[in-house]
Amino acid sequence: MFKIIQPPSIIFGKHSARDYSFPENCLIITSKGAISRGWLEYLKLSDYHIFDKVEPNPSIETTEDIISEFRNSNFSSIVGLGGGSSMDVAKFVANKMKKFKILIPTTFGSGSEVTRISVLNVNGNKKSFHDDGQIANVSIVDSHFIEDSPLEIIRNSAIDAAAQCSEGYDSKNGNPLTKFLCNKAFELLEEGIIKMDKEKIVLGSLISGLGFGNASTTLGHALSYVFSNEGIPHGHALAYTTTIAHKFNESIFSKRFEKIVNQLGFEKITLKIDLDKASEIILDDRKHLDNNPKNVTKQDIIQLLKSIIKN
């Protein structure tokens, strides 16, 4: 027996966000630039509160600030608008405040708009929070937002999604349906990246979220966070950490994943933290490592980190 959890309403298609009828008196949670980029104008929003201070790799303190600032505002619902960081903050806050959740990604790769997972920075380290209450009530995936995205954002988003679905396929927590979804997502992302077909990248990212979100990511993600903690974009870190993790796990996606990483042309990454300390942080990430298809020791992690830095 297995269970699949997904938003009760998923709306996909170009201009789907523009054409949606939003609740009145909602709270928009987003990052700086949402107004200047024309996002709110595009959504035709007029009756709303806004918090537009979500930072990259958001902290748990940001969620606490929002709850404190808007606790007495009596708003109707929460609309998360932006990249994975805004999605994660919005659904974490909405769950804590018991509010209706509408999630609209403007970048594509995290899959956060359809998962029960949020990732927040706690005491300087990334921590993932898993809760069914974080599932969106409505997820709106509108490819309009990717049209003018810089190549760097598309590149990081696409490889993030490819890492998630390929790790999700290998997860011990997976099942026949998640494997089907993850495999289909990788096919779409692979073709989308090779041909730079943005529509396929967006659809692949959505299906990836439905797949890995009901399984888990694994070793590649566990390795990535120590790099992200030092300011390396998440997708950029995954390009190297998931490549090495797939080789360690002998994943069926290993060669195909490495091929699209090479196609996207990521620069090398480095690590400042001592490898022994980094390995301890990674080893403590049981949510990812317990679902990895192979057992991973501290010595394994140190060797993997050395391989990543040397690449």
GIURTA-V290673 format. One record per residue. PHI is phi in whole degrees, -180 to 180 (NA if undefined). PSI is psi in whole degrees, 0 to 359 (NA if undefined). NEAR is the number of other ideal C-beta (glycine too) atoms within 12 Angstrom. Layout:
BEGIN
PHI:PSI:NEAR
PHI:PSI:NEAR
END
This chain:
BEGIN
NA:141:6
-146:161:14
-125:137:13
-114:128:23
-116:130:25
-151:162:28
-58:140:35
-64:336:15
-134:118:21
-119:120:29
-113:120:29
-123:137:31
144:154:19
-63:132:21
72:12:19
-65:326:27
-72:321:35
-62:324:24
-92:1:16
-81:143:27
-92:104:17
-81:148:30
-63:150:23
-73:156:16
57:46:22
-94:165:37
-107:119:38
-90:125:41
-112:119:46
-155:189:41
-110:171:33
-59:141:19
101:352:18
-61:321:31
-73:312:20
-65:332:12
-79:353:24
84:13:19
-64:316:35
-70:323:29
-64:319:14
-62:321:27
-79:352:34
61:37:17
-83:138:31
-133:326:14
-110:94:20
-159:160:31
-101:162:27
-144:139:34
-122:113:35
-121:44:29
-122:23:25
-70:127:38
-98:161:24
-60:145:30
49:63:34
-64:152:39
-97:160:27
-62:331:28
-64:327:20
-62:317:32
-65:322:38
-67:322:20
-64:318:20
-65:314:37
-60:318:26
-66:317:16
-70:325:20
-113:11:30
-56:323:18
-104:17:10
-84:345:21
56:38:14
-76:160:29
-85:326:24
-163:171:33
-118:131:45
-113:114:49
-88:124:54
-134:118:45
144:206:41
-82:191:47
-58:326:45
-64:314:39
-66:321:45
-60:313:51
-63:316:48
-66:315:49
-61:313:50
-76:331:50
-65:313:45
-66:315:42
-60:321:38
-65:316:29
-65:324:26
-95:1:30
57:51:15
-114:153:34
-61:137:29
-119:126:44
-120:123:41
-118:129:51
-130:103:48
-77:142:50
-109:350:43
-124:163:44
-133:123:52
162:321:45
-74:329:47
71:8:52
-62:334:51
-67:344:53
-125:9:47
-108:168:46
-96:16:36
-114:136:40
-126:145:44
-119:121:43
-130:155:36
-87:120:30
-123:115:22
54:40:12
86:358:19
-125:144:25
-70:137:39
-136:134:28
-98:137:33
-113:124:28
-112:122:28
-160:129:19
-59:334:19
-69:351:23
-92:357:40
-67:134:35
-64:148:44
-76:322:31
-136:129:33
-116:125:38
-118:116:40
-112:105:44
-117:113:34
-69:354:34
-54:323:29
-72:341:36
-88:347:34
-57:316:21
-105:15:17
-68:137:26
-60:151:12
-56:323:16
-61:319:18
-70:317:31
-61:318:34
-63:311:34
-66:322:38
-67:316:45
-65:317:50
-74:330:49
-60:310:51
-64:320:54
-65:323:55
-66:317:54
-63:312:55
-72:326:53
-73:323:50
-69:320:52
-61:323:48
-62:320:46
-82:348:41
-61:138:38
-66:343:24
-89:2:29
-79:175:31
-149:176:21
-56:323:16
-73:317:24
-65:324:38
-64:319:28
-61:312:23
-63:315:37
-64:320:44
-66:316:31
-64:319:26
-60:316:45
-64:320:44
-58:314:27
-65:316:32
-67:318:49
-59:310:33
-66:319:24
-62:320:37
-70:315:39
-63:320:21
-97:359:16
50:51:20
-95:102:20
-66:325:31
-62:319:25
-68:324:31
-63:317:42
-65:314:40
-67:319:34
-60:320:46
-64:318:53
-62:312:47
-67:325:40
-59:316:50
-61:320:48
-67:327:39
-78:297:46
-69:333:48
-65:340:48
-105:9:39
-126:258:45
176:159:38
-86:172:52
-134:228:45
-60:319:46
-56:317:53
-71:320:40
-58:318:44
-70:330:52
-71:329:47
-67:329:37
-67:332:41
-76:317:38
-63:325:37
-62:339:29
-100:13:24
97:1:19
-78:128:32
-53:143:31
-56:312:44
-63:319:42
-60:316:35
-63:316:41
-63:330:47
-53:323:43
-94:317:41
-71:322:46
-74:327:51
-57:311:40
-68:320:37
-64:319:44
-63:322:38
-65:317:26
-62:318:32
-84:355:33
55:46:15
-68:148:34
-68:344:18
-95:359:37
-53:303:25
-69:322:17
-68:321:27
-66:315:40
-62:325:27
-64:316:20
-75:332:39
-62:314:41
-64:323:18
-62:321:23
-81:343:34
67:56:15
-78:142:31
-74:158:17
-62:154:17
-118:154:32
-128:169:22
-136:127:36
-88:324:15
-65:146:24
-58:137:13
-62:324:26
-64:316:18
-67:319:20
-61:318:34
-65:326:28
-66:318:18
-62:314:32
-66:318:42
-63:336:28
-80:351:21
-86:74:32
-70:333:17
-61:328:26
-91:316:43
-74:327:37
-67:338:21
-99:2:33
-70:142:40
-66:340:30
-123:149:22
-66:142:18
-125:125:31
-99:169:17
-61:318:21
-65:322:15
-57:314:26
-62:316:36
-60:316:25
-66:321:20
-65:318:40
-63:320:40
-61:319:20
-66:321:22
-65:314:37
-67:326:26
-75:333:15
-57:NA:22
END
